[in-house]
Amino acid sequence: LHPLMCKTRKVPDILRYIHTLRYLKPKQIIGQIKKPLVLRKTPYIPPFNGNPNTAMCLAIDSLDRDEGYLQRFSVDALLHGEITLLNESHSVDWSTWHAADASSLWLFNLNYFEYAVALAARYRNNGQYALYEKFKEYVTLWITANPVGKGEAWHPYTISMRIPNWLICFDLFGKSFSDDTAFCKVAYESVYAQYKALTGRV
């Protein structure tokens, strides 16, 4: 059993860890030792020299605009800065991108940006520019509040979830995004930084 699964059995900590370690391969043990060291280190991000206009399109209508998928998020609430994830709503301090009373799992989901796809899908349906402006606001706030390598936002898993969601949104917002050259540049620079950070923390 994993140590966390043994808590209800009142097994001493050292025995739980010994029981777990005996089943790990050497490379898994090395990985467990290296992981916290790698995650604490701020990754080096080389300058971005790419051309955002060559970005690939990722949106798939049958998936990203599926009503069942999008029903998890209230677009009207999102427009007012209210986010419900995992059936829980928390007050987010957008200057730090943190909610004091939220679990780590909820904060991970906040950083995935899946809810932003709901904004983009609604925009694709009705062209309401306020939806794009709210997406732009969320992304800009996220970039400002999350310097490279800090907190849940830069965990490898949250990066690997967020990058595709941002790219899907860029695609769905179409010319509103591509014609917004200043924001487009900032957003793609951030995607690049996130990708480079991820490649150093696979």
FIMIPA-392314 format. One record per residue: residue number from 1; residue in three letters; chain; x negated, y, z negated of N, C-alpha, C in turn. Coordinates in steps of 0.2 Angstrom, whole numbers, plus 5000, padded with zeros to 4 digits. Layout:
residues N
NODE timar fimar vonu  npx  npy  npz capx capy capz  cpx  cpy  cpz
NODE   NUM   Ala    A    X    Y    Z    X    Y    Z    X    Y    Z
...
***
This chain:
residues 202
NODE timar fimar vonu  npx  npy  npz capx capy capz  cpx  cpy  cpz
NODE     1   Leu    A 4996 4994 5000 5000 5000 5000 4996 5006 5000
NODE     2   His    A 4998 5011 5003 4995 5018 5003 4996 5021 4996
NODE     3   Pro    A 4991 5024 4993 4991 5027 4986 4997 5031 4985
NODE     4   Leu    A 5000 5035 4990 5006 5038 4988 5012 5034 4987
NODE     5   Met    A 5012 5028 4990 5017 5023 4989 5017 5020 4983
NODE     6   Cys    A 5012 5020 4979 5011 5017 4973 5013 5021 4967
NODE     7   Lys    A 5015 5027 4968 5015 5031 4962 5021 5029 4957
NODE     8   Thr    A 5026 5026 4960 5031 5024 4955 5029 5018 4951
NODE     9   Arg    A 5024 5015 4953 5022 5008 4950 5017 5010 4944
NODE    10   Lys    A 5015 5016 4943 5011 5018 4937 5004 5015 4937
NODE    11   Val    A 5002 5014 4943 4995 5011 4944 4990 5016 4943
NODE    12   Pro    A 4985 5015 4939 4980 5020 4938 4977 5023 4945
NODE    13   Asp    A 4975 5029 4946 4973 5032 4952 4967 5028 4955
NODE    14   Ile    A 4962 5027 4951 4956 5024 4954 4958 5017 4957
NODE    15   Leu    A 4962 5013 4954 4964 5007 4956 4968 5007 4963
NODE    16   Arg    A 4972 5013 4963 4976 5014 4970 4971 5015 4975
NODE    17   Tyr    A 4966 5020 4974 4962 5021 4979 4957 5015 4981
NODE    18   Ile    A 4955 5012 4976 4951 5006 4978 4955 5001 4982
NODE    19   His    A 4961 5000 4981 4966 4995 4984 4967 4998 4991
NODE    20   Thr    A 4967 5004 4992 4968 5007 4999 4961 5007 5003
NODE    21   Leu    A 4956 5009 5000 4949 5009 5003 4947 5002 5006
NODE    22   Arg    A 4949 4997 5002 4946 4990 5004 4949 4988 5011
NODE    23   Tyr    A 4954 4991 5014 4957 4989 5020 4955 4994 5026
NODE    24   Leu    A 4951 4999 5024 4949 5004 5029 4943 5002 5033
NODE    25   Lys    A 4942 5003 5039 4936 5002 5043 4931 5008 5041
NODE    26   Pro    A 4925 5006 5042 4920 5011 5040 4921 5018 5043
NODE    27   Lys    A 4923 5018 5050 4924 5025 5053 4930 5028 5050
NODE    28   Gln    A 4935 5025 5048 4940 5028 5044 4938 5031 5038
NODE    29   Ile    A 4934 5028 5034 4932 5031 5028 4927 5037 5029
NODE    30   Ile    A 4923 5037 5035 4919 5043 5037 4924 5048 5039
NODE    31   Gly    A 4929 5047 5042 4934 5052 5045 4937 5055 5039
NODE    32   Gln    A 4939 5051 5034 4942 5054 5028 4938 5059 5024
NODE    33   Ile    A 4931 5057 5024 4926 5062 5021 4925 5068 5025
NODE    34   Lys    A 4925 5067 5032 4923 5073 5036 4929 5078 5037
NODE    35   Lys    A 4935 5075 5037 4941 5079 5039 4942 5086 5035
NODE    36   Pro    A 4942 5085 5028 4942 5092 5024 4937 5097 5026
NODE    37   Leu    A 4931 5094 5027 4925 5099 5028 4926 5102 5035
NODE    38   Val    A 4929 5098 5040 4930 5101 5047 4936 5106 5047
NODE    39   Leu    A 4941 5104 5043 4947 5109 5043 4945 5115 5039
NODE    40   Arg    A 4940 5115 5034 4939 5121 5031 4934 5126 5035
NODE    41   Lys    A 4931 5123 5040 4926 5127 5044 4930 5131 5049
NODE    42   Thr    A 4929 5138 5050 4932 5142 5055 4929 5140 5061
NODE    43   Pro    A 4933 5138 5066 4930 5136 5073 4927 5142 5077
NODE    44   Tyr    A 4922 5140 5081 4919 5145 5085 4924 5145 5091
NODE    45   Ile    A 4926 5151 5093 4930 5152 5099 4927 5156 5104
NODE    46   Pro    A 4924 5153 5110 4921 5157 5115 4926 5162 5118
NODE    47   Pro    A 4923 5167 5122 4928 5172 5125 4932 5169 5130
NODE    48   Phe    A 4938 5172 5131 4943 5169 5136 4942 5173 5142
NODE    49   Asn    A 4940 5169 5148 4939 5172 5154 4944 5169 5159
NODE    50   Gly    A 4949 5166 5157 4954 5163 5162 4958 5168 5165
NODE    51   Asn    A 4962 5166 5170 4967 5169 5173 4974 5167 5171
NODE    52   Pro    A 4978 5171 5167 4984 5168 5165 4989 5166 5171
NODE    53   Asn    A 4988 5170 5176 4993 5168 5182 4992 5161 5185
NODE    54   Thr    A 4987 5158 5183 4986 5151 5186 4989 5146 5181
NODE    55   Ala    A 4992 5148 5176 4995 5143 5171 5000 5139 5174
NODE    56   Met    A 5000 5132 5171 5005 5127 5174 5011 5128 5171
NODE    57   Cys    A 5017 5126 5174 5023 5126 5172 5025 5120 5168
NODE    58   Leu    A 5028 5121 5162 5029 5115 5158 5036 5113 5157
NODE    59   Ala    A 5041 5118 5158 5048 5117 5156 5051 5112 5160
NODE    60   Ile    A 5055 5108 5157 5059 5103 5160 5066 5103 5158
NODE    61   Asp    A 5070 5106 5163 5077 5108 5161 5081 5102 5157
NODE    62   Ser    A 5080 5096 5160 5084 5091 5157 5082 5089 5149
NODE    63   Leu    A 5076 5091 5147 5074 5090 5141 5074 5097 5136
NODE    64   Asp    A 5071 5102 5139 5070 5108 5135 5077 5113 5135
NODE    65   Arg    A 5082 5111 5139 5088 5115 5139 5094 5110 5137
NODE    66   Asp    A 5092 5104 5135 5097 5099 5133 5101 5102 5127
NODE    67   Glu    A 5107 5102 5127 5112 5105 5122 5111 5102 5115
NODE    68   Gly    A 5110 5095 5115 5109 5091 5109 5103 5093 5105
NODE    69   Tyr    A 5097 5095 5109 5091 5097 5107 5092 5104 5104
NODE    70   Leu    A 5095 5108 5107 5095 5115 5106 5100 5117 5100
NODE    71   Gln    A 5105 5112 5099 5110 5113 5093 5107 5114 5086
NODE    72   Arg    A 5100 5112 5086 5097 5112 5079 5096 5119 5077
NODE    73   Phe    A 5096 5124 5082 5094 5130 5080 5100 5135 5082
NODE    74   Ser    A 5101 5140 5078 5106 5145 5079 5102 5151 5082
NODE    75   Val    A 5104 5152 5088 5101 5158 5092 5103 5165 5089
NODE    76   Asp    A 5109 5165 5087 5111 5171 5084 5107 5173 5077
NODE    77   Ala    A 5106 5168 5073 5102 5168 5067 5095 5170 5069
NODE    78   Leu    A 5092 5167 5074 5085 5168 5076 5084 5175 5078
NODE    79   Leu    A 5089 5178 5081 5089 5185 5083 5089 5190 5077
NODE    80   His    A 5091 5188 5071 5091 5192 5065 5085 5190 5061
NODE    81   Gly    A 5081 5186 5063 5075 5184 5059 5076 5178 5054
NODE    82   Glu    A 5082 5175 5055 5084 5169 5050 5082 5163 5054
NODE    83   Ile    A 5078 5159 5050 5077 5152 5053 5079 5146 5048
NODE    84   Thr    A 5082 5142 5051 5084 5136 5047 5080 5130 5050
NODE    85   Leu    A 5077 5126 5046 5073 5120 5049 5074 5115 5044
NODE    86   Leu    A 5075 5109 5046 5076 5103 5042 5082 5104 5037
NODE    87   Asn    A 5087 5108 5040 5093 5109 5036 5092 5114 5030
NODE    88   Glu    A 5086 5117 5030 5084 5122 5024 5083 5129 5027
NODE    89   Ser    A 5085 5134 5024 5084 5141 5026 5079 5144 5020
NODE    90   His    A 5074 5147 5022 5070 5151 5017 5068 5158 5020
NODE    91   Ser    A 5067 5162 5015 5065 5169 5017 5058 5169 5019
NODE    92   Val    A 5056 5171 5025 5049 5171 5027 5046 5178 5027
NODE    93   Asp    A 5040 5178 5024 5036 5185 5024 5032 5185 5030
NODE    94   Trp    A 5035 5188 5035 5032 5188 5042 5025 5191 5042
NODE    95   Ser    A 5023 5195 5037 5016 5198 5037 5011 5192 5035
NODE    96   Thr    A 5013 5187 5032 5009 5181 5030 5011 5175 5033
NODE    97   Trp    A 5017 5175 5037 5020 5169 5040 5021 5163 5035
NODE    98   His    A 5023 5165 5029 5024 5161 5023 5031 5162 5020
NODE    99   Ala    A 5033 5156 5017 5039 5156 5013 5037 5153 5006
NODE   100   Ala    A 5038 5157 5001 5035 5155 4994 5039 5149 4992
NODE   101   Asp    A 5045 5148 4993 5049 5142 4990 5050 5136 4995
NODE   102   Ala    A 5046 5137 5001 5047 5131 5006 5041 5126 5005
NODE   103   Ser    A 5043 5120 5007 5038 5114 5007 5033 5115 5012
NODE   104   Ser    A 5027 5111 5012 5022 5111 5017 5025 5109 5024
NODE   105   Leu    A 5030 5104 5023 5033 5101 5029 5037 5106 5033
NODE   106   Trp    A 5041 5110 5029 5045 5116 5032 5040 5121 5035
NODE   107   Leu    A 5035 5123 5032 5030 5127 5035 5027 5125 5041
NODE   108   Phe    A 5025 5118 5041 5023 5115 5047 5028 5116 5053
NODE   109   Asn    A 5034 5115 5051 5039 5116 5056 5040 5123 5059
NODE   110   Leu    A 5039 5128 5054 5039 5135 5056 5034 5136 5061
NODE   111   Asn    A 5028 5133 5060 5023 5134 5065 5023 5131 5071
NODE   112   Tyr    A 5028 5126 5072 5029 5122 5078 5032 5127 5084
NODE   113   Phe    A 5036 5131 5082 5039 5136 5087 5044 5132 5091
NODE   114   Glu    A 5047 5127 5089 5052 5123 5093 5058 5128 5093
NODE   115   Tyr    A 5060 5132 5088 5066 5136 5088 5065 5141 5094
NODE   116   Ala    A 5059 5143 5096 5058 5148 5101 5060 5145 5108
NODE   117   Val    A 5060 5139 5109 5063 5136 5115 5070 5137 5115
NODE   118   Ala    A 5074 5137 5110 5081 5139 5110 5082 5146 5112
NODE   119   Leu    A 5078 5151 5110 5078 5158 5113 5077 5158 5120
NODE   120   Ala    A 5072 5154 5123 5070 5154 5130 5076 5151 5134
NODE   121   Ala    A 5078 5145 5131 5084 5142 5135 5090 5146 5136
NODE   122   Arg    A 5092 5150 5130 5098 5154 5131 5096 5160 5136
NODE   123   Tyr    A 5090 5162 5136 5088 5168 5140 5089 5165 5148
NODE   124   Arg    A 5087 5159 5149 5087 5156 5156 5094 5156 5158
NODE   125   Asn    A 5099 5155 5153 5106 5154 5155 5109 5161 5156
NODE   126   Asn    A 5107 5166 5152 5111 5173 5152 5107 5179 5154
NODE   127   Gly    A 5100 5178 5154 5096 5184 5155 5096 5189 5150
NODE   128   Gln    A 5098 5188 5144 5099 5193 5139 5092 5195 5136
NODE   129   Tyr    A 5090 5201 5138 5083 5203 5137 5081 5203 5129
NODE   130   Ala    A 5086 5204 5125 5084 5204 5118 5081 5197 5115
NODE   131   Leu    A 5083 5192 5119 5080 5186 5117 5073 5185 5119
NODE   132   Tyr    A 5071 5188 5124 5064 5189 5126 5060 5193 5121
NODE   133   Glu    A 5063 5199 5119 5060 5203 5114 5059 5200 5107
NODE   134   Lys    A 5064 5196 5105 5063 5192 5099 5058 5187 5099
NODE   135   Phe    A 5057 5184 5105 5052 5179 5106 5045 5182 5105
NODE   136   Lys    A 5044 5188 5109 5038 5192 5109 5037 5194 5102
NODE   137   Glu    A 5042 5196 5098 5041 5198 5091 5038 5193 5087
NODE   138   Tyr    A 5041 5187 5087 5039 5181 5084 5031 5179 5085
NODE   139   Val    A 5030 5179 5092 5023 5177 5094 5018 5182 5091
NODE   140   Thr    A 5020 5189 5092 5015 5194 5090 5014 5194 5082
NODE   141   Leu    A 5019 5193 5079 5019 5192 5071 5015 5186 5069
NODE   142   Trp    A 5016 5181 5073 5012 5175 5071 5004 5176 5072
NODE   143   Ile    A 5002 5179 5078 4995 5180 5080 4992 5185 5074
NODE   144   Thr    A 4996 5190 5072 4993 5195 5067 4992 5192 5061
NODE   145   Ala    A 4997 5187 5059 4997 5184 5052 4993 5178 5051
NODE   146   Asn    A 4990 5176 5057 4987 5169 5057 4980 5170 5060
NODE   147   Pro    A 4975 5173 5056 4968 5173 5059 4966 5166 5061
NODE   148   Val    A 4961 5165 5065 4959 5159 5067 4956 5154 5062
NODE   149   Gly    A 4959 5148 5061 4957 5143 5057 4960 5143 5050
NODE   150   Lys    A 4965 5148 5048 4967 5148 5042 4974 5145 5041
NODE   151   Gly    A 4975 5141 5036 4982 5138 5034 4985 5133 5038
NODE   152   Glu    A 4991 5132 5037 4995 5127 5040 4995 5128 5048
NODE   153   Ala    A 4995 5135 5050 4996 5137 5057 4990 5134 5061
NODE   154   Trp    A 4984 5133 5058 4979 5130 5062 4977 5123 5061
NODE   155   His    A 4982 5119 5057 4981 5112 5057 4981 5109 5064
NODE   156   Pro    A 4977 5104 5065 4977 5101 5072 4984 5099 5074
NODE   157   Tyr    A 4988 5096 5070 4995 5094 5072 5000 5100 5074
NODE   158   Thr    A 4999 5105 5070 5004 5111 5071 5002 5115 5078
NODE   159   Ile    A 4995 5115 5079 4993 5118 5085 4995 5113 5091
NODE   160   Ser    A 4995 5107 5091 4997 5102 5096 5004 5103 5098
NODE   161   Met    A 5008 5104 5093 5015 5105 5094 5017 5112 5097
NODE   162   Arg    A 5013 5117 5094 5015 5124 5096 5013 5126 5103
NODE   163   Ile    A 5007 5124 5105 5005 5126 5112 5010 5124 5117
NODE   164   Pro    A 5012 5118 5118 5017 5116 5123 5023 5120 5122
NODE   165   Asn    A 5026 5121 5116 5032 5125 5115 5031 5132 5117
NODE   166   Trp    A 5025 5135 5116 5024 5142 5119 5024 5142 5127
NODE   167   Leu    A 5020 5137 5129 5020 5137 5137 5027 5136 5140
NODE   168   Ile    A 5031 5132 5137 5038 5131 5139 5042 5137 5139
NODE   169   Cys    A 5041 5141 5134 5044 5147 5133 5042 5152 5138
NODE   170   Phe    A 5035 5152 5139 5032 5157 5145 5036 5155 5151
NODE   171   Asp    A 5036 5149 5153 5039 5147 5159 5047 5149 5159
NODE   172   Leu    A 5051 5148 5154 5058 5149 5154 5059 5156 5154
NODE   173   Phe    A 5055 5160 5151 5056 5168 5151 5054 5171 5158
NODE   174   Gly    A 5051 5167 5162 5049 5169 5169 5046 5176 5170
NODE   175   Lys    A 5049 5180 5174 5046 5186 5176 5046 5191 5170
NODE   176   Ser    A 5051 5191 5165 5050 5195 5159 5044 5194 5155
NODE   177   Phe    A 5041 5188 5155 5035 5187 5152 5029 5188 5157
NODE   178   Ser    A 5029 5186 5163 5024 5187 5167 5022 5194 5169
NODE   179   Asp    A 5028 5198 5169 5027 5205 5171 5025 5209 5165
NODE   180   Asp    A 5026 5206 5159 5024 5210 5153 5016 5209 5152
NODE   181   Thr    A 5012 5212 5156 5005 5210 5157 5001 5211 5150
NODE   182   Ala    A 5002 5216 5146 4999 5217 5140 5000 5211 5135
NODE   183   Phe    A 5006 5209 5134 5008 5204 5130 5006 5197 5133
NODE   184   Cys    A 5007 5196 5139 5004 5190 5143 4997 5189 5141
NODE   185   Lys    A 4993 5194 5142 4986 5193 5140 4985 5191 5133
NODE   186   Val    A 4988 5194 5128 4987 5193 5121 4989 5186 5120
NODE   187   Ala    A 4995 5184 5123 4998 5177 5121 4993 5172 5124
NODE   188   Tyr    A 4991 5172 5130 4986 5167 5133 4980 5167 5130
NODE   189   Glu    A 4977 5173 5127 4971 5173 5124 4972 5168 5117
NODE   190   Ser    A 4978 5169 5114 4979 5165 5108 4980 5158 5110
NODE   191   Val    A 4983 5156 5115 4984 5149 5117 4977 5146 5118
NODE   192   Tyr    A 4973 5150 5122 4966 5148 5123 4962 5146 5116
NODE   193   Ala    A 4963 5151 5112 4959 5150 5105 4962 5144 5101
NODE   194   Gln    A 4968 5143 5102 4971 5138 5098 4969 5131 5101
NODE   195   Tyr    A 4969 5131 5108 4966 5125 5111 4959 5123 5110
NODE   196   Lys    A 4955 5129 5110 4948 5127 5108 4947 5125 5101
NODE   197   Ala    A 4951 5128 5096 4951 5126 5089 4953 5118 5089
NODE   198   Leu    A 4958 5117 5093 4961 5110 5093 4955 5105 5095
NODE   199   Thr    A 4952 5107 5100 4947 5102 5103 4941 5101 5098
NODE   200   Gly    A 4940 5105 5094 4935 5104 5089 4937 5101 5083
NODE   201   Arg    A 4944 5099 5082 4947 5096 5076 4951 5090 5078
NODE   202   Val    A 4949 5087 5084 4954 5081 5086 4954 5076 5080
***
